[in-house]
Structure formats: structure tokens, C-alpha cells
């Protein structure tokens, strides 16, 4: 891996992934960094690790459990492990970094 991740390199990795909506770009310990770019509908399921999103481009709505909030470029969004979440009504240019981290099942609330 290069010593930094860029949106251009992430888009190229995704283009080379054979039609997937995400590309894994970096792993270290429990940290995994992906570039995620769904088209039209976000079909993701809850994950086993906590995750943070940093929106690169686009806007729309982030649904987390029963909560629905708008997002835009630069927004940082958090989804605890196992919680249903997805992006809705997003613009065609939507793309985000995804940072998975911690143990399976997520970190304990209030730990650390």
C-alpha cells in the first residue's frame, strides 16, 4: 500500500474490483479501510464490527436503526456493530470511506 489513501486511488481500485460496490484498501490490526460507492440502492447488512463513515461526495439520508438523518460531503457517521443501517435517496455521485475497527460484536459502550 502507498503511505496514503486518496479518492482517485480508491476509485481506481473500485473500478478494478469487477463491479463490486466496495474496495478494501488498507488493513492494520483490527482496522480495515474501504471505499464504498453503492449505485441506486444500498443493500448492505449489519456488520460484525463498529464502523465509521467519512462521506467523500454526494448527499442523501443515513438510516441507523429507527433514526434517519441527512448527510453531505465531510459528514462523519457511526454505526455500531450489529445495528441495521443504510444510505437512502443518495445522489449519483455518493461515495464514502468506511473504517471498520475493534472486536467482532463492537466495543463496549463507555470503554476506553
Phi and psi in radians as a Rosetta constraint file:
Dihedral C 1 N 2 CA 2 C 2 CIRCULARHARMONIC -1.109 0.35
Dihedral N 2 CA 2 C 2 N 3 CIRCULARHARMONIC 2.866 0.35
Dihedral C 2 N 3 CA 3 C 3 CIRCULARHARMONIC -1.379 0.35
Dihedral N 3 CA 3 C 3 N 4 CIRCULARHARMONIC 0.048 0.35
Dihedral C 3 N 4 CA 4 C 4 CIRCULARHARMONIC -2.639 0.35
Dihedral N 4 CA 4 C 4 N 5 CIRCULARHARMONIC 2.710 0.35
Dihedral C 4 N 5 CA 5 C 5 CIRCULARHARMONIC -1.873 0.35
Dihedral N 5 CA 5 C 5 N 6 CIRCULARHARMONIC 2.332 0.35
Dihedral C 5 N 6 CA 6 C 6 CIRCULARHARMONIC -2.156 0.35
Dihedral N 6 CA 6 C 6 N 7 CIRCULARHARMONIC 2.672 0.35
Dihedral C 6 N 7 CA 7 C 7 CIRCULARHARMONIC -1.005 0.35
Dihedral N 7 CA 7 C 7 N 8 CIRCULARHARMONIC -0.664 0.35
Dihedral C 7 N 8 CA 8 C 8 CIRCULARHARMONIC -1.103 0.35
Dihedral N 8 CA 8 C 8 N 9 CIRCULARHARMONIC -0.795 0.35
Dihedral C 8 N 9 CA 9 C 9 CIRCULARHARMONIC -1.149 0.35
Dihedral N 9 CA 9 C 9 N 10 CIRCULARHARMONIC -0.650 0.35
Dihedral C 9 N 10 CA 10 C 10 CIRCULARHARMONIC -1.138 0.35
Dihedral N 10 CA 10 C 10 N 11 CIRCULARHARMONIC -0.737 0.35
Dihedral C 10 N 11 CA 11 C 11 CIRCULARHARMONIC -1.126 0.35
Dihedral N 11 CA 11 C 11 N 12 CIRCULARHARMONIC -0.679 0.35
Dihedral C 11 N 12 CA 12 C 12 CIRCULARHARMONIC -1.146 0.35
Dihedral N 12 CA 12 C 12 N 13 CIRCULARHARMONIC -0.730 0.35
Dihedral C 12 N 13 CA 13 C 13 CIRCULARHARMONIC -1.107 0.35
Dihedral N 13 CA 13 C 13 N 14 CIRCULARHARMONIC -0.688 0.35
Dihedral C 13 N 14 CA 14 C 14 CIRCULARHARMONIC -1.167 0.35
Dihedral N 14 CA 14 C 14 N 15 CIRCULARHARMONIC -0.727 0.35
Dihedral C 14 N 15 CA 15 C 15 CIRCULARHARMONIC -1.071 0.35
Dihedral N 15 CA 15 C 15 N 16 CIRCULARHARMONIC -0.572 0.35
Dihedral C 15 N 16 CA 16 C 16 CIRCULARHARMONIC -1.488 0.35
Dihedral N 16 CA 16 C 16 N 17 CIRCULARHARMONIC -0.014 0.35
Dihedral C 16 N 17 CA 17 C 17 CIRCULARHARMONIC -1.480 0.35
Dihedral N 17 CA 17 C 17 N 18 CIRCULARHARMONIC -0.001 0.35
Dihedral C 17 N 18 CA 18 C 18 CIRCULARHARMONIC 1.376 0.35
Dihedral N 18 CA 18 C 18 N 19 CIRCULARHARMONIC 0.639 0.35
Dihedral C 18 N 19 CA 19 C 19 CIRCULARHARMONIC 1.597 0.35
Dihedral N 19 CA 19 C 19 N 20 CIRCULARHARMONIC 0.128 0.35
Dihedral C 19 N 20 CA 20 C 20 CIRCULARHARMONIC -1.291 0.35
Dihedral N 20 CA 20 C 20 N 21 CIRCULARHARMONIC 2.848 0.35
Dihedral C 20 N 21 CA 21 C 21 CIRCULARHARMONIC -1.647 0.35
Dihedral N 21 CA 21 C 21 N 22 CIRCULARHARMONIC -0.079 0.35
Dihedral C 21 N 22 CA 22 C 22 CIRCULARHARMONIC -2.506 0.35
Dihedral N 22 CA 22 C 22 N 23 CIRCULARHARMONIC 2.755 0.35
Dihedral C 22 N 23 CA 23 C 23 CIRCULARHARMONIC -2.385 0.35
Dihedral N 23 CA 23 C 23 N 24 CIRCULARHARMONIC 2.252 0.35
Dihedral C 23 N 24 CA 24 C 24 CIRCULARHARMONIC -1.448 0.35
Dihedral N 24 CA 24 C 24 N 25 CIRCULARHARMONIC 2.185 0.35
Dihedral C 24 N 25 CA 25 C 25 CIRCULARHARMONIC -1.948 0.35
Dihedral N 25 CA 25 C 25 N 26 CIRCULARHARMONIC -0.370 0.35
Dihedral C 25 N 26 CA 26 C 26 CIRCULARHARMONIC -2.769 0.35
Dihedral N 26 CA 26 C 26 N 27 CIRCULARHARMONIC 2.473 0.35
Dihedral C 26 N 27 CA 27 C 27 CIRCULARHARMONIC -2.406 0.35
Dihedral N 27 CA 27 C 27 N 28 CIRCULARHARMONIC 2.402 0.35
Dihedral C 27 N 28 CA 28 C 28 CIRCULARHARMONIC -2.764 0.35
Dihedral N 28 CA 28 C 28 N 29 CIRCULARHARMONIC 2.061 0.35
Dihedral C 28 N 29 CA 29 C 29 CIRCULARHARMONIC 1.007 0.35
Dihedral N 29 CA 29 C 29 N 30 CIRCULARHARMONIC -2.225 0.35
Dihedral C 29 N 30 CA 30 C 30 CIRCULARHARMONIC -1.528 0.35
Dihedral N 30 CA 30 C 30 N 31 CIRCULARHARMONIC -0.123 0.35
Dihedral C 30 N 31 CA 31 C 31 CIRCULARHARMONIC -1.434 0.35
Dihedral N 31 CA 31 C 31 N 32 CIRCULARHARMONIC 2.309 0.35
Dihedral C 31 N 32 CA 32 C 32 CIRCULARHARMONIC -2.325 0.35
Dihedral N 32 CA 32 C 32 N 33 CIRCULARHARMONIC 2.214 0.35
Dihedral C 32 N 33 CA 33 C 33 CIRCULARHARMONIC -1.919 0.35
Dihedral N 33 CA 33 C 33 N 34 CIRCULARHARMONIC 2.237 0.35
Dihedral C 33 N 34 CA 34 C 34 CIRCULARHARMONIC -2.188 0.35
Dihedral N 34 CA 34 C 34 N 35 CIRCULARHARMONIC 2.778 0.35
Dihedral C 34 N 35 CA 35 C 35 CIRCULARHARMONIC -1.895 0.35
Dihedral N 35 CA 35 C 35 N 36 CIRCULARHARMONIC 2.232 0.35
Dihedral C 35 N 36 CA 36 C 36 CIRCULARHARMONIC -2.179 0.35
Dihedral N 36 CA 36 C 36 N 37 CIRCULARHARMONIC 2.253 0.35
Dihedral C 36 N 37 CA 37 C 37 CIRCULARHARMONIC -2.545 0.35
Dihedral N 37 CA 37 C 37 N 38 CIRCULARHARMONIC 1.431 0.35
Dihedral C 37 N 38 CA 38 C 38 CIRCULARHARMONIC -1.241 0.35
Dihedral N 38 CA 38 C 38 N 39 CIRCULARHARMONIC 2.735 0.35
Dihedral C 38 N 39 CA 39 C 39 CIRCULARHARMONIC -2.069 0.35
Dihedral N 39 CA 39 C 39 N 40 CIRCULARHARMONIC 2.038 0.35
Dihedral C 39 N 40 CA 40 C 40 CIRCULARHARMONIC 1.443 0.35
Dihedral N 40 CA 40 C 40 N 41 CIRCULARHARMONIC -1.086 0.35
Dihedral C 40 N 41 CA 41 C 41 CIRCULARHARMONIC -2.333 0.35
Dihedral N 41 CA 41 C 41 N 42 CIRCULARHARMONIC 2.416 0.35
Dihedral C 41 N 42 CA 42 C 42 CIRCULARHARMONIC -1.618 0.35
Dihedral N 42 CA 42 C 42 N 43 CIRCULARHARMONIC 1.955 0.35
Dihedral C 42 N 43 CA 43 C 43 CIRCULARHARMONIC -1.750 0.35
Dihedral N 43 CA 43 C 43 N 44 CIRCULARHARMONIC 0.227 0.35
Dihedral C 43 N 44 CA 44 C 44 CIRCULARHARMONIC -1.157 0.35
Dihedral N 44 CA 44 C 44 N 45 CIRCULARHARMONIC 2.681 0.35
Dihedral C 44 N 45 CA 45 C 45 CIRCULARHARMONIC -1.900 0.35
Dihedral N 45 CA 45 C 45 N 46 CIRCULARHARMONIC 2.878 0.35
Dihedral C 45 N 46 CA 46 C 46 CIRCULARHARMONIC -1.003 0.35
Dihedral N 46 CA 46 C 46 N 47 CIRCULARHARMONIC 2.560 0.35
Dihedral C 46 N 47 CA 47 C 47 CIRCULARHARMONIC -1.829 0.35
Dihedral N 47 CA 47 C 47 N 48 CIRCULARHARMONIC 2.852 0.35
Dihedral C 47 N 48 CA 48 C 48 CIRCULARHARMONIC -1.467 0.35
Dihedral N 48 CA 48 C 48 N 49 CIRCULARHARMONIC -0.225 0.35
Dihedral C 48 N 49 CA 49 C 49 CIRCULARHARMONIC -2.047 0.35
Dihedral N 49 CA 49 C 49 N 50 CIRCULARHARMONIC 2.760 0.35
Dihedral C 49 N 50 CA 50 C 50 CIRCULARHARMONIC -1.103 0.35
Dihedral N 50 CA 50 C 50 N 51 CIRCULARHARMONIC 2.655 0.35
Dihedral C 50 N 51 CA 51 C 51 CIRCULARHARMONIC -2.555 0.35
Dihedral N 51 CA 51 C 51 N 52 CIRCULARHARMONIC 2.573 0.35
Dihedral C 51 N 52 CA 52 C 52 CIRCULARHARMONIC -2.138 0.35
Dihedral N 52 CA 52 C 52 N 53 CIRCULARHARMONIC 2.428 0.35
Dihedral C 52 N 53 CA 53 C 53 CIRCULARHARMONIC -1.934 0.35
Dihedral N 53 CA 53 C 53 N 54 CIRCULARHARMONIC 2.488 0.35
Dihedral C 53 N 54 CA 54 C 54 CIRCULARHARMONIC -2.185 0.35
Dihedral N 54 CA 54 C 54 N 55 CIRCULARHARMONIC 1.925 0.35
Dihedral C 54 N 55 CA 55 C 55 CIRCULARHARMONIC -1.255 0.35
Dihedral N 55 CA 55 C 55 N 56 CIRCULARHARMONIC 2.183 0.35
Dihedral C 55 N 56 CA 56 C 56 CIRCULARHARMONIC -1.519 0.35
Dihedral N 56 CA 56 C 56 N 57 CIRCULARHARMONIC -0.802 0.35
Dihedral C 56 N 57 CA 57 C 57 CIRCULARHARMONIC -2.649 0.35
Dihedral N 57 CA 57 C 57 N 58 CIRCULARHARMONIC 2.760 0.35
Dihedral C 57 N 58 CA 58 C 58 CIRCULARHARMONIC 1.567 0.35
Dihedral N 58 CA 58 C 58 N 59 CIRCULARHARMONIC 3.029 0.35
Dihedral C 58 N 59 CA 59 C 59 CIRCULARHARMONIC -2.588 0.35
Dihedral N 59 CA 59 C 59 N 60 CIRCULARHARMONIC 2.905 0.35
Dihedral C 59 N 60 CA 60 C 60 CIRCULARHARMONIC 2.865 0.35
Dihedral N 60 CA 60 C 60 N 61 CIRCULARHARMONIC -2.508 0.35
Dihedral C 60 N 61 CA 61 C 61 CIRCULARHARMONIC -2.218 0.35
Dihedral N 61 CA 61 C 61 N 62 CIRCULARHARMONIC 2.421 0.35
Dihedral C 61 N 62 CA 62 C 62 CIRCULARHARMONIC -1.903 0.35
Dihedral N 62 CA 62 C 62 N 63 CIRCULARHARMONIC 2.150 0.35
Dihedral C 62 N 63 CA 63 C 63 CIRCULARHARMONIC -1.837 0.35
Dihedral N 63 CA 63 C 63 N 64 CIRCULARHARMONIC 2.210 0.35
Dihedral C 63 N 64 CA 64 C 64 CIRCULARHARMONIC -2.327 0.35
Dihedral N 64 CA 64 C 64 N 65 CIRCULARHARMONIC 1.913 0.35
Dihedral C 64 N 65 CA 65 C 65 CIRCULARHARMONIC 1.045 0.35
Dihedral N 65 CA 65 C 65 N 66 CIRCULARHARMONIC -2.172 0.35
Dihedral C 65 N 66 CA 66 C 66 CIRCULARHARMONIC -1.674 0.35
Dihedral N 66 CA 66 C 66 N 67 CIRCULARHARMONIC 0.131 0.35
Dihedral C 66 N 67 CA 67 C 67 CIRCULARHARMONIC -1.769 0.35
Dihedral N 67 CA 67 C 67 N 68 CIRCULARHARMONIC 2.463 0.35
Dihedral C 67 N 68 CA 68 C 68 CIRCULARHARMONIC -2.314 0.35
Dihedral N 68 CA 68 C 68 N 69 CIRCULARHARMONIC 2.088 0.35
Dihedral C 68 N 69 CA 69 C 69 CIRCULARHARMONIC -2.300 0.35
Dihedral N 69 CA 69 C 69 N 70 CIRCULARHARMONIC 2.609 0.35
Dihedral C 69 N 70 CA 70 C 70 CIRCULARHARMONIC -1.271 0.35
Dihedral N 70 CA 70 C 70 N 71 CIRCULARHARMONIC 2.701 0.35
Dihedral C 70 N 71 CA 71 C 71 CIRCULARHARMONIC -2.388 0.35
Dihedral N 71 CA 71 C 71 N 72 CIRCULARHARMONIC 2.786 0.35
Dihedral C 71 N 72 CA 72 C 72 CIRCULARHARMONIC -2.637 0.35
Dihedral N 72 CA 72 C 72 N 73 CIRCULARHARMONIC 3.002 0.35
Dihedral C 72 N 73 CA 73 C 73 CIRCULARHARMONIC -0.955 0.35
Dihedral N 73 CA 73 C 73 N 74 CIRCULARHARMONIC 2.379 0.35
Dihedral C 73 N 74 CA 74 C 74 CIRCULARHARMONIC 1.627 0.35
Dihedral N 74 CA 74 C 74 N 75 CIRCULARHARMONIC -0.237 0.35
Dihedral C 74 N 75 CA 75 C 75 CIRCULARHARMONIC -1.151 0.35
Dihedral N 75 CA 75 C 75 N 76 CIRCULARHARMONIC 2.470 0.35
Dihedral C 75 N 76 CA 76 C 76 CIRCULARHARMONIC -1.945 0.35
Dihedral N 76 CA 76 C 76 N 77 CIRCULARHARMONIC 2.177 0.35
Dihedral C 76 N 77 CA 77 C 77 CIRCULARHARMONIC -2.171 0.35
Dihedral N 77 CA 77 C 77 N 78 CIRCULARHARMONIC 2.511 0.35
Dihedral C 77 N 78 CA 78 C 78 CIRCULARHARMONIC -2.112 0.35
Dihedral N 78 CA 78 C 78 N 79 CIRCULARHARMONIC 2.413 0.35
Dihedral C 78 N 79 CA 79 C 79 CIRCULARHARMONIC -2.285 0.35
Dihedral N 79 CA 79 C 79 N 80 CIRCULARHARMONIC 1.999 0.35
Dihedral C 79 N 80 CA 80 C 80 CIRCULARHARMONIC -1.148 0.35
Dihedral N 80 CA 80 C 80 N 81 CIRCULARHARMONIC 2.683 0.35
Dihedral C 80 N 81 CA 81 C 81 CIRCULARHARMONIC -0.947 0.35
Dihedral N 81 CA 81 C 81 N 82 CIRCULARHARMONIC 2.378 0.35
Dihedral C 81 N 82 CA 82 C 82 CIRCULARHARMONIC 1.433 0.35
Dihedral N 82 CA 82 C 82 N 83 CIRCULARHARMONIC -0.101 0.35
Dihedral C 82 N 83 CA 83 C 83 CIRCULARHARMONIC -1.598 0.35
Dihedral N 83 CA 83 C 83 N 84 CIRCULARHARMONIC 2.312 0.35
Dihedral C 83 N 84 CA 84 C 84 CIRCULARHARMONIC -1.104 0.35
Dihedral N 84 CA 84 C 84 N 85 CIRCULARHARMONIC 2.267 0.35
Dihedral C 84 N 85 CA 85 C 85 CIRCULARHARMONIC -2.697 0.35
Dihedral N 85 CA 85 C 85 N 86 CIRCULARHARMONIC 2.752 0.35
Dihedral C 85 N 86 CA 86 C 86 CIRCULARHARMONIC -2.959 0.35
Dihedral N 86 CA 86 C 86 N 87 CIRCULARHARMONIC 2.904 0.35
Dihedral C 86 N 87 CA 87 C 87 CIRCULARHARMONIC -1.786 0.35
Dihedral N 87 CA 87 C 87 N 88 CIRCULARHARMONIC 2.396 0.35
Dihedral C 87 N 88 CA 88 C 88 CIRCULARHARMONIC -2.258 0.35
Dihedral N 88 CA 88 C 88 N 89 CIRCULARHARMONIC 2.696 0.35
Dihedral C 88 N 89 CA 89 C 89 CIRCULARHARMONIC 0.826 0.35
Dihedral N 89 CA 89 C 89 N 90 CIRCULARHARMONIC 0.735 0.35
Dihedral C 89 N 90 CA 90 C 90 CIRCULARHARMONIC -1.553 0.35
Dihedral N 90 CA 90 C 90 N 91 CIRCULARHARMONIC 2.696 0.35
Dihedral C 90 N 91 CA 91 C 91 CIRCULARHARMONIC -1.267 0.35
Dihedral N 91 CA 91 C 91 N 92 CIRCULARHARMONIC 2.741 0.35
Dihedral C 91 N 92 CA 92 C 92 CIRCULARHARMONIC -1.045 0.35
Dihedral N 92 CA 92 C 92 N 93 CIRCULARHARMONIC -0.377 0.35
Dihedral C 92 N 93 CA 93 C 93 CIRCULARHARMONIC -1.584 0.35
Dihedral N 93 CA 93 C 93 N 94 CIRCULARHARMONIC 0.152 0.35
Dihedral C 93 N 94 CA 94 C 94 CIRCULARHARMONIC -1.053 0.35
Dihedral N 94 CA 94 C 94 N 95 CIRCULARHARMONIC 2.296 0.35
Dihedral C 94 N 95 CA 95 C 95 CIRCULARHARMONIC -2.706 0.35
Dihedral N 95 CA 95 C 95 N 96 CIRCULARHARMONIC 2.553 0.35
Dihedral C 95 N 96 CA 96 C 96 CIRCULARHARMONIC -2.568 0.35
Dihedral N 96 CA 96 C 96 N 97 CIRCULARHARMONIC 2.617 0.35
Dihedral C 96 N 97 CA 97 C 97 CIRCULARHARMONIC -1.381 0.35
Dihedral N 97 CA 97 C 97 N 98 CIRCULARHARMONIC 2.560 0.35
Dihedral C 97 N 98 CA 98 C 98 CIRCULARHARMONIC -2.224 0.35
Dihedral N 98 CA 98 C 98 N 99 CIRCULARHARMONIC 2.260 0.35
Dihedral C 98 N 99 CA 99 C 99 CIRCULARHARMONIC -2.031 0.35
Dihedral N 99 CA 99 C 99 N 100 CIRCULARHARMONIC 1.833 0.35
Dihedral C 99 N 100 CA 100 C 100 CIRCULARHARMONIC -1.576 0.35
Dihedral N 100 CA 100 C 100 N 101 CIRCULARHARMONIC 2.440 0.35
Dihedral C 100 N 101 CA 101 C 101 CIRCULARHARMONIC -2.765 0.35
Dihedral N 101 CA 101 C 101 N 102 CIRCULARHARMONIC 2.901 0.35
Dihedral C 101 N 102 CA 102 C 102 CIRCULARHARMONIC 1.434 0.35
Dihedral N 102 CA 102 C 102 N 103 CIRCULARHARMONIC -3.051 0.35
Dihedral C 102 N 103 CA 103 C 103 CIRCULARHARMONIC -1.367 0.35
Dihedral N 103 CA 103 C 103 N 104 CIRCULARHARMONIC 2.796 0.35
Dihedral C 103 N 104 CA 104 C 104 CIRCULARHARMONIC -1.003 0.35
Dihedral N 104 CA 104 C 104 N 105 CIRCULARHARMONIC 2.396 0.35
Dihedral C 104 N 105 CA 105 C 105 CIRCULARHARMONIC 1.634 0.35
Dihedral N 105 CA 105 C 105 N 106 CIRCULARHARMONIC -0.166 0.35
Dihedral C 105 N 106 CA 106 C 106 CIRCULARHARMONIC 1.500 0.35
Dihedral N 106 CA 106 C 106 N 107 CIRCULARHARMONIC 2.951 0.35
Dihedral C 106 N 107 CA 107 C 107 CIRCULARHARMONIC -1.465 0.35
Dihedral N 107 CA 107 C 107 N 108 CIRCULARHARMONIC 2.634 0.35
Dihedral C 107 N 108 CA 108 C 108 CIRCULARHARMONIC -1.144 0.35
Dihedral N 108 CA 108 C 108 N 109 CIRCULARHARMONIC 2.431 0.35
Dihedral C 108 N 109 CA 109 C 109 CIRCULARHARMONIC -1.055 0.35
Dihedral N 109 CA 109 C 109 N 110 CIRCULARHARMONIC 2.246 0.35
Dihedral C 109 N 110 CA 110 C 110 CIRCULARHARMONIC 1.463 0.35
Dihedral N 110 CA 110 C 110 N 111 CIRCULARHARMONIC -0.013 0.35
Dihedral C 110 N 111 CA 111 C 111 CIRCULARHARMONIC -1.327 0.35
Dihedral N 111 CA 111 C 111 N 112 CIRCULARHARMONIC 2.562 0.35
